[in-house]
Amino acid sequence: MNRAVAAVGDMVPVTPGIHAGYAPLPHLIQGGTLLSVGLVFDRAAIAPLLPKGTEPTDEGTGGVLFIDAPDGWGLTPCRTGQFFIDVKGFDSDAGLLCRHHVHGFVEGEAAARYHRRPLGHVTFAIGGDRASVSAGPPGADHYRLSMRLAGESFSAAEARNFLVIDDTGAPHLSPVSSLADRIGGEDVSFEILADDDMLRRLRPREVRWARYAGNLSVTCGAWMPLGELQRRRAPPDRAAFLSFLSRFDRAAALVERDGSVVLINGRAERLIGNGIGVANGHLRCARPGNQATLDGLIAAALDNAVSLTGRLDRSGEGAPIIVKAMPFEMDLPGRPVPRAATLALLVFADPSEAVATDPEPALQLLGLTPSEARAAALVGRGLGPREAAEELGLSENSVRTTIKRVFSKLALSRQSELAVLVSRIASLGV
């Protein structure tokens, strides 16, 4: 199993008025569990459930997903059980169908505000090769999924769009990326146990697939109005790099110049016991000297566009915490005059620990296939197409064709740009 790494790409700012009072996007789930089932619905029955001007796939596909998310940023802890419908015309750059949540229940106040679903229960039972989950209002089950887990576990990444509606009823797209260890499901049973108009519309005609996913990381990206997409190409799926903050084996945080936290993973939050924490939305150190060091690293990294490393002394015994500050430029569309905003990615580490960085999982999360990610990682490290072909046991022409697809998917034009992308991933080890 490859260790995933963290990096940052394009994001868009949250649109004012979306879920007023809610923590700004992006949101993060880490270390979660997912059970899901793909379904075929009656297309005529589900079409009215989608926002005006959109329509389901011709086959009327969709499904139900259940997520147990104990940790993360902005949403967690929570459990959700939600029906989704596949939507035509808004595929992600990776070619995956867009989804729209239409019905469900949520455990957790923050997730209820984000998904605007009623509070209820989502109850998992996983043991041996069997897994089941049920969801409904308090004290009742409205639907239930069970399956037998079959096959070998494998790591897989996705980057897809979700169609979401803001508080004014306007439609937006949100890029949602995920990384998980998956196992297929067999002997699947999906039951709808309640009878209301919504669930009658969602009674499936067919079960297409079932899946279990563990060690789940999800990033819910910022929303872009559909009208904006008509004027500007949607940001590439490299925004999905943020998901790797939750699977990165170092404590990491994305901060603004003044230390205000954009995103932080669980390992960084747990550094609070070592004199680092979040106060009033800002990253703060208990020791004044450490705070001055951290502020200076952030400012110097942003002012000089370089990566810098420093030390933060622990409050008790033990080696100092090492921190690396790295600048990241992120395009922020929707401003009167487009401009770049710079944030700092901070990576904290214990010097006694070892870290391995492998770019392939991150490249897959951007929408590359496993074979494309392997070729991109080699070429990004400086190998020519002929050398990469020898390493992969392929023809040079095959590798050249693969790299052309990589450039197209990642909106790159030359090998040097790919090298920068791969080096950014590799640079995250402290």
DOKETOR-608463 format. One record per residue (C-alpha): residue number from 0; residue in one letter; x negated, y negated, z negated. Coordinates in pm, whole numbers, plus 50000, padded with zeros to 5 digits. Layout:
<pts>
<pt NUM,'A',<X,Y,Z>>
...
</pts>
This chain:
<pts>
<pt 0,'M',<50000,50000,50000>>
<pt 1,'N',<49846,49670,50107>>
<pt 2,'R',<49840,49382,49864>>
<pt 3,'A',<50034,49088,49997>>
<pt 4,'V',<49895,48739,49984>>
<pt 5,'A',<50031,48388,49963>>
<pt 6,'A',<50012,48109,50215>>
<pt 7,'V',<50229,47819,50316>>
<pt 8,'G',<50373,47705,50648>>
<pt 9,'D',<50644,47469,50765>>
<pt 10,'M',<50940,47384,50544>>
<pt 11,'V',<51218,47129,50564>>
<pt 12,'P',<51343,46921,50273>>
<pt 13,'V',<51673,47014,50114>>
<pt 14,'T',<51958,46808,50258>>
<pt 15,'P',<52097,46560,50003>>
<pt 16,'G',<52434,46668,49869>>
<pt 17,'I',<52381,47043,49908>>
<pt 18,'H',<52494,47191,49578>>
<pt 19,'A',<52449,46873,49378>>
<pt 20,'G',<52240,46911,49065>>
<pt 21,'Y',<52080,47232,49182>>
<pt 22,'A',<51705,47298,49189>>
<pt 23,'P',<51553,47203,49529>>
<pt 24,'L',<51477,47474,49778>>
<pt 25,'P',<51285,47693,49847>>
<pt 26,'H',<51395,47957,49596>>
<pt 27,'L',<51207,48273,49517>>
<pt 28,'I',<51293,48626,49407>>
<pt 29,'Q',<51014,48857,49297>>
<pt 30,'G',<50994,49215,49177>>
<pt 31,'G',<51355,49283,49266>>
<pt 32,'T',<51553,49588,49376>>
<pt 33,'L',<51789,49603,49674>>
<pt 34,'L',<52051,49852,49791>>
<pt 35,'S',<52217,49776,50121>>
<pt 36,'V',<52440,49936,50380>>
<pt 37,'G',<52506,49838,50741>>
<pt 38,'L',<52871,49845,50848>>
<pt 39,'V',<53087,49796,51156>>
<pt 40,'F',<53402,49590,51094>>
<pt 41,'D',<53714,49515,51295>>
<pt 42,'R',<53582,49219,51495>>
<pt 43,'A',<53920,49046,51522>>
<pt 44,'A',<53970,49076,51146>>
<pt 45,'I',<53637,48925,51046>>
<pt 46,'A',<53615,48646,51307>>
<pt 47,'P',<53831,48404,51099>>
<pt 48,'L',<53593,48445,50805>>
<pt 49,'L',<53308,48268,50988>>
<pt 50,'P',<53262,47889,51010>>
<pt 51,'K',<53432,47713,51299>>
<pt 52,'G',<53231,47730,51621>>
<pt 53,'T',<53055,48054,51531>>
<pt 54,'E',<53149,48414,51605>>
<pt 55,'P',<53051,48766,51498>>
<pt 56,'T',<52846,48999,51714>>
<pt 57,'D',<53034,49177,51988>>
<pt 58,'E',<53014,49499,51788>>
<pt 59,'G',<53147,49333,51471>>
<pt 60,'T',<52845,49434,51264>>
<pt 61,'G',<52748,49332,50913>>
<pt 62,'G',<52721,49504,50579>>
<pt 63,'V',<52685,49470,50204>>
<pt 64,'L',<52371,49402,50004>>
<pt 65,'F',<52316,49432,49630>>
<pt 66,'I',<52012,49267,49470>>
<pt 67,'D',<51879,49291,49116>>
<pt 68,'A',<51640,48996,49076>>
<pt 69,'P',<51483,48971,48730>>
<pt 70,'D',<51219,48708,48810>>
<pt 71,'G',<51140,48427,49052>>
<pt 72,'W',<51207,48056,49094>>
<pt 73,'G',<51535,47863,49107>>
<pt 74,'L',<51777,48160,49128>>
<pt 75,'T',<51673,48419,48876>>
<pt 76,'P',<51746,48616,48672>>
<pt 77,'C',<52049,48729,48866>>
<pt 78,'R',<52228,49019,49030>>
<pt 79,'T',<52436,48983,49344>>
<pt 80,'G',<52665,49202,49551>>
<pt 81,'Q',<52775,49038,49876>>
<pt 82,'F',<52935,49121,50210>>
<pt 83,'F',<52768,48967,50513>>
<pt 84,'I',<52867,48933,50880>>
<pt 85,'D',<52613,48927,51164>>
<pt 86,'V',<52647,48601,51360>>
<pt 87,'K',<52578,48553,51731>>
<pt 88,'G',<52340,48293,51867>>
<pt 89,'F',<52114,48212,51570>>
<pt 90,'D',<51856,48492,51572>>
<pt 91,'S',<51529,48425,51388>>
<pt 92,'D',<51202,48381,51575>>
<pt 93,'A',<51138,48745,51486>>
<pt 94,'G',<51452,48845,51680>>
<pt 95,'L',<51661,48946,51377>>
<pt 96,'L',<52032,48868,51370>>
<pt 97,'C',<52160,48574,51167>>
<pt 98,'R',<52381,48660,50868>>
<pt 99,'H',<52660,48481,50682>>
<pt 100,'H',<52776,48580,50333>>
<pt 101,'V',<53155,48592,50315>>
<pt 102,'H',<53249,48761,49987>>
<pt 103,'G',<53083,48882,49670>>
<pt 104,'F',<53013,48861,49299>>
<pt 105,'V',<52714,48724,49110>>
<pt 106,'E',<52564,48773,48765>>
<pt 107,'G',<52370,48459,48673>>
<pt 108,'E',<52477,48095,48659>>
<pt 109,'A',<52204,47963,48891>>
<pt 110,'A',<52278,48219,49163>>
<pt 111,'A',<52651,48153,49133>>
<pt 112,'R',<52592,47785,49209>>
<pt 113,'Y',<52366,47865,49503>>
<pt 114,'H',<52587,48131,49660>>
<pt 115,'R',<52913,47973,49539>>
<pt 116,'R',<53043,48316,49444>>
<pt 117,'P',<53246,48402,49133>>
<pt 118,'L',<53070,48538,48829>>
<pt 119,'G',<53120,48910,48788>>
<pt 120,'H',<52918,49223,48736>>
<pt 121,'V',<52672,49406,48960>>
<pt 122,'T',<52577,49737,48799>>
<pt 123,'F',<52287,49952,48926>>
<pt 124,'A',<52223,50320,48849>>
<pt 125,'I',<51896,50447,48998>>
<pt 126,'G',<51727,50771,48899>>
<pt 127,'G',<51543,51047,49077>>
<pt 128,'D',<51654,51056,49441>>
<pt 129,'R',<51998,50904,49375>>
<pt 130,'A',<52093,50537,49371>>
<pt 131,'S',<52429,50369,49326>>
<pt 132,'V',<52563,50024,49255>>
<pt 133,'S',<52905,49870,49199>>
<pt 134,'A',<53030,49512,49193>>
<pt 135,'G',<53344,49327,49097>>
<pt 136,'P',<53496,49084,48849>>
<pt 137,'P',<53431,49141,48478>>
<pt 138,'G',<53560,49481,48375>>
<pt 139,'A',<53649,49611,48722>>
<pt 140,'D',<53481,49759,49029>>
<pt 141,'H',<53591,49617,49365>>
<pt 142,'Y',<53338,49809,49575>>
<pt 143,'R',<53076,50075,49522>>
<pt 144,'L',<52779,50212,49717>>
<pt 145,'S',<52589,50534,49655>>
<pt 146,'M',<52319,50718,49851>>
<pt 147,'R',<52045,50976,49831>>
<pt 148,'L',<51695,50836,49885>>
<pt 149,'A',<51511,51020,50161>>
<pt 150,'G',<51176,50987,50336>>
<pt 151,'E',<50848,50816,50256>>
<pt 152,'S',<50828,50466,50114>>
<pt 153,'F',<50683,50204,50348>>
<pt 154,'S',<50617,49832,50322>>
<pt 155,'A',<50824,49616,50559>>
<pt 156,'A',<50875,49244,50609>>
<pt 157,'E',<51165,49048,50758>>
<pt 158,'A',<51224,48686,50853>>
<pt 159,'R',<51583,48605,50947>>
<pt 160,'N',<51823,48311,50940>>
<pt 161,'F',<52130,48282,50721>>
<pt 162,'L',<52425,48061,50814>>
<pt 163,'V',<52521,47857,50507>>
<pt 164,'I',<52778,47586,50433>>
<pt 165,'D',<52705,47277,50225>>
<pt 166,'D',<52937,47102,49981>>
<pt 167,'T',<53090,46896,50261>>
<pt 168,'G',<53168,47202,50474>>
<pt 169,'A',<52889,47134,50726>>
<pt 170,'P',<52699,47438,50863>>
<pt 171,'H',<52325,47483,50818>>
<pt 172,'L',<52066,47751,50881>>
<pt 173,'S',<51835,47872,50606>>
<pt 174,'P',<51529,48086,50690>>
<pt 175,'V',<51515,48379,50449>>
<pt 176,'S',<51208,48598,50439>>
<pt 177,'S',<51148,48920,50250>>
<pt 178,'L',<50889,49183,50180>>
<pt 179,'A',<50970,49517,50014>>
<pt 180,'D',<50883,49883,49980>>
<pt 181,'R',<51166,50059,50162>>
<pt 182,'I',<51317,50406,50158>>
<pt 183,'G',<51603,50520,50381>>
<pt 184,'G',<51938,50636,50246>>
<pt 185,'E',<52131,50953,50331>>
<pt 186,'D',<52462,51107,50214>>
<pt 187,'V',<52598,50754,50197>>
<pt 188,'S',<52928,50670,50031>>
<pt 189,'F',<53071,50320,50044>>
<pt 190,'E',<53410,50259,49882>>
<pt 191,'I',<53636,49956,49857>>
<pt 192,'L',<53835,49997,49536>>
<pt 193,'A',<54047,49679,49536>>
<pt 194,'D',<54320,49563,49771>>
<pt 195,'D',<54337,49196,49866>>
<pt 196,'D',<54347,49009,50198>>
<pt 197,'M',<53971,48950,50208>>
<pt 198,'L',<53876,49310,50137>>
<pt 199,'R',<54137,49440,50380>>
<pt 200,'R',<53960,49239,50651>>
<pt 201,'L',<53626,49381,50540>>
<pt 202,'R',<53720,49749,50536>>
<pt 203,'P',<53453,49910,50754>>
<pt 204,'R',<53517,50123,51058>>
<pt 205,'E',<53175,50285,51040>>
<pt 206,'V',<52863,50311,50824>>
<pt 207,'R',<52555,50244,51040>>
<pt 208,'W',<52263,50273,50796>>
<pt 209,'A',<52168,50257,50429>>
<pt 210,'R',<51851,50146,50257>>
<pt 211,'Y',<51683,50116,49919>>
<pt 212,'A',<51410,49855,49865>>
<pt 213,'G',<51188,49814,49561>>
<pt 214,'N',<50918,49562,49470>>
<pt 215,'L',<51130,49310,49659>>
<pt 216,'S',<51014,48954,49731>>
<pt 217,'V',<51251,48702,49892>>
<pt 218,'T',<51215,48335,49977>>
<pt 219,'C',<51527,48133,50058>>
<pt 220,'G',<51401,47846,50271>>
<pt 221,'A',<51533,47491,50294>>
<pt 222,'W',<51843,47424,50502>>
<pt 223,'M',<51847,47264,50847>>
<pt 224,'P',<52175,47124,50987>>
<pt 225,'L',<52286,47295,51306>>
<pt 226,'G',<52301,46956,51478>>
<pt 227,'E',<51933,46905,51398>>
<pt 228,'L',<51855,47232,51575>>
<pt 229,'Q',<52000,47090,51897>>
<pt 230,'R',<51748,46802,51884>>
<pt 231,'R',<51449,46989,51750>>
<pt 232,'R',<51321,47342,51771>>
<pt 233,'A',<51379,47530,51447>>
<pt 234,'P',<51069,47558,51228>>
<pt 235,'P',<50877,47878,51301>>
<pt 236,'D',<50903,48169,51065>>
<pt 237,'R',<50561,48094,50920>>
<pt 238,'A',<50765,47912,50653>>
<pt 239,'A',<50821,48268,50535>>
<pt 240,'F',<50466,48273,50398>>
<pt 241,'L',<50606,48136,50075>>
<pt 242,'S',<50746,48480,49993>>
<pt 243,'F',<50397,48604,49931>>
<pt 244,'L',<50361,48383,49627>>
<pt 245,'S',<50572,48644,49450>>
<pt 246,'R',<50360,48940,49565>>
<pt 247,'F',<50024,48767,49535>>
<pt 248,'D',<49814,48925,49259>>
<pt 249,'R',<49705,48584,49131>>
<pt 250,'A',<49895,48318,48943>>
<pt 251,'A',<49984,48051,49201>>
<pt 252,'A',<50178,47727,49220>>
<pt 253,'L',<50263,47481,49495>>
<pt 254,'V',<50257,47124,49361>>
<pt 255,'E',<50279,46764,49472>>
<pt 256,'R',<50003,46511,49407>>
<pt 257,'D',<50147,46415,49068>>
<pt 258,'G',<50165,46780,48960>>
<pt 259,'S',<50539,46819,49013>>
<pt 260,'V',<50613,47183,49090>>
<pt 261,'V',<50761,47283,49425>>
<pt 262,'L',<50723,47656,49368>>
<pt 263,'I',<50556,47872,49105>>
<pt 264,'N',<50528,48247,49073>>
<pt 265,'G',<50584,48453,48761>>
<pt 266,'R',<50216,48510,48693>>
<pt 267,'A',<50155,48136,48684>>
<pt 268,'E',<50449,48081,48450>>
<pt 269,'R',<50305,48343,48216>>
<pt 270,'L',<49986,48137,48186>>
<pt 271,'I',<50182,47920,47944>>
<pt 272,'G',<50038,48128,47662>>
<pt 273,'N',<49691,48028,47778>>
<pt 274,'G',<49755,47656,47762>>
<pt 275,'I',<49921,47595,48100>>
<pt 276,'G',<50291,47537,48152>>
<pt 277,'V',<50568,47340,48320>>
<pt 278,'A',<50708,47035,48138>>
<pt 279,'N',<50975,46814,48295>>
<pt 280,'G',<50907,46977,48629>>
<pt 281,'H',<50533,46907,48619>>
<pt 282,'L',<50237,47139,48571>>
<pt 283,'R',<50077,47051,48242>>
<pt 284,'C',<49778,47171,48040>>
<pt 285,'A',<49776,47174,47660>>
<pt 286,'R',<49418,47047,47645>>
<pt 287,'P',<49360,46689,47768>>
<pt 288,'G',<49028,46791,47923>>
<pt 289,'N',<49197,47068,48121>>
<pt 290,'Q',<49466,46827,48240>>
<pt 291,'A',<49203,46584,48365>>
<pt 292,'T',<49025,46867,48547>>
<pt 293,'L',<49347,46988,48710>>
<pt 294,'D',<49458,46638,48815>>
<pt 295,'G',<49112,46568,48955>>
<pt 296,'L',<49106,46890,49158>>
<pt 297,'I',<49447,46817,49310>>
<pt 298,'A',<49357,46459,49400>>
<pt 299,'A',<49016,46550,49544>>
<pt 300,'A',<49155,46840,49748>>
<pt 301,'L',<49427,46620,49897>>
<pt 302,'D',<49208,46314,49954>>
<pt 303,'N',<48926,46508,50122>>
<pt 304,'A',<49126,46793,50283>>
<pt 305,'V',<48902,47057,50125>>
<pt 306,'S',<48939,47353,49892>>
<pt 307,'L',<48786,47295,49548>>
<pt 308,'T',<48736,47523,49249>>
<pt 309,'G',<48719,47432,48880>>
<pt 310,'R',<48755,47584,48532>>
<pt 311,'L',<49016,47546,48261>>
<pt 312,'D',<48903,47645,47911>>
<pt 313,'R',<49138,47881,47728>>
<pt 314,'S',<49295,47775,47400>>
<pt 315,'G',<49163,48090,47230>>
<pt 316,'E',<48893,48343,47303>>
<pt 317,'G',<48814,48466,47650>>
<pt 318,'A',<48658,48349,47972>>
<pt 319,'P',<48782,48022,48125>>
<pt 320,'I',<49061,48034,48381>>
<pt 321,'I',<48936,47959,48731>>
<pt 322,'V',<49158,47740,48949>>
<pt 323,'K',<49127,47671,49321>>
<pt 324,'A',<49312,47375,49476>>
<pt 325,'M',<49387,47385,49851>>
<pt 326,'P',<49565,47122,50062>>
<pt 327,'F',<49859,47220,50284>>
<pt 328,'E',<50017,47003,50551>>
<pt 329,'M',<50387,47066,50600>>
<pt 330,'D',<50610,46912,50863>>
<pt 331,'L',<50914,46741,50715>>
<pt 332,'P',<51176,46680,50986>>
<pt 333,'G',<51476,46456,50944>>
<pt 334,'R',<51282,46150,50832>>
<pt 335,'P',<51325,45821,51024>>
<pt 336,'V',<50959,45842,51128>>
<pt 337,'P',<50829,46201,51134>>
<pt 338,'R',<50518,46238,50926>>
<pt 339,'A',<50321,46506,50745>>
<pt 340,'A',<50339,46549,50370>>
<pt 341,'T',<50057,46716,50183>>
<pt 342,'L',<50102,46953,49893>>
<pt 343,'A',<49840,47145,49698>>
<pt 344,'L',<49840,47519,49650>>
<pt 345,'L',<49682,47609,49317>>
<pt 346,'V',<49555,47963,49259>>
<pt 347,'F',<49453,48065,48906>>
<pt 348,'A',<49240,48368,48822>>
<pt 349,'D',<49053,48549,48547>>
<pt 350,'P',<48692,48582,48669>>
<pt 351,'S',<48680,48942,48544>>
<pt 352,'E',<48952,49048,48788>>
<pt 353,'A',<48894,49151,49149>>
<pt 354,'V',<49117,49042,49435>>
<pt 355,'A',<49163,49178,49785>>
<pt 356,'T',<49319,48975,50060>>
<pt 357,'D',<49471,49144,50362>>
<pt 358,'P',<49635,48920,50622>>
<pt 359,'E',<49842,49192,50788>>
<pt 360,'P',<50144,49184,50552>>
<pt 361,'A',<50161,48805,50578>>
<pt 362,'L',<50137,48820,50958>>
<pt 363,'Q',<50418,49076,50967>>
<pt 364,'L',<50633,48846,50756>>
<pt 365,'L',<50590,48584,51027>>
<pt 366,'G',<50767,48816,51268>>
<pt 367,'L',<50479,49018,51410>>
<pt 368,'T',<50510,49392,51448>>
<pt 369,'P',<50258,49607,51254>>
<pt 370,'S',<50052,49661,51571>>
<pt 371,'E',<50060,49289,51654>>
<pt 372,'A',<49956,49204,51297>>
<pt 373,'R',<49660,49444,51313>>
<pt 374,'A',<49539,49294,51640>>
<pt 375,'A',<49595,48936,51518>>
<pt 376,'A',<49401,49003,51196>>
<pt 377,'L',<49100,49134,51389>>
<pt 378,'V',<49100,48856,51649>>
<pt 379,'G',<49163,48597,51378>>
<pt 380,'R',<48850,48717,51200>>
<pt 381,'G',<48643,48643,51509>>
<pt 382,'L',<48647,48965,51709>>
<pt 383,'G',<48688,48931,52084>>
<pt 384,'P',<48962,49127,52266>>
<pt 385,'R',<48711,49393,52373>>
<pt 386,'E',<48580,49443,52018>>
<pt 387,'A',<48932,49448,51875>>
<pt 388,'A',<49031,49706,52138>>
<pt 389,'E',<48744,49932,52033>>
<pt 390,'E',<48841,49895,51667>>
<pt 391,'L',<49206,49980,51742>>
<pt 392,'G',<49140,50251,51999>>
<pt 393,'L',<49329,50060,52269>>
<pt 394,'S',<49248,49915,52608>>
<pt 395,'E',<49125,49557,52632>>
<pt 396,'N',<49422,49464,52852>>
<pt 397,'S',<49659,49601,52590>>
<pt 398,'V',<49500,49388,52320>>
<pt 399,'R',<49506,49078,52541>>
<pt 400,'T',<49879,49133,52609>>
<pt 401,'T',<49942,49180,52237>>
<pt 402,'I',<49760,48859,52147>>
<pt 403,'K',<49965,48667,52405>>
<pt 404,'R',<50279,48785,52226>>
<pt 405,'V',<50123,48682,51894>>
<pt 406,'F',<50050,48332,52024>>
<pt 407,'S',<50407,48300,52150>>
<pt 408,'K',<50565,48417,51824>>
<pt 409,'L',<50344,48198,51603>>
<pt 410,'A',<50354,47892,51830>>
<pt 411,'L',<49975,47904,51876>>
<pt 412,'S',<49777,47830,52191>>
<pt 413,'R',<49419,47948,52125>>
<pt 414,'Q',<49213,48191,51922>>
<pt 415,'S',<49071,47917,51702>>
<pt 416,'E',<49420,47835,51573>>
<pt 417,'L',<49476,48201,51490>>
<pt 418,'A',<49141,48203,51310>>
<pt 419,'V',<49250,47908,51095>>
<pt 420,'L',<49573,48089,51006>>
<pt 421,'V',<49392,48410,50909>>
<pt 422,'S',<49122,48223,50717>>
<pt 423,'R',<49386,48040,50514>>
<pt 424,'I',<49521,48375,50404>>
<pt 425,'A',<49176,48508,50324>>
<pt 426,'S',<49081,48192,50134>>
<pt 427,'L',<49340,48257,49865>>
<pt 428,'G',<49113,48490,49671>>
<pt 429,'V',<48938,48288,49403>>
</pts>
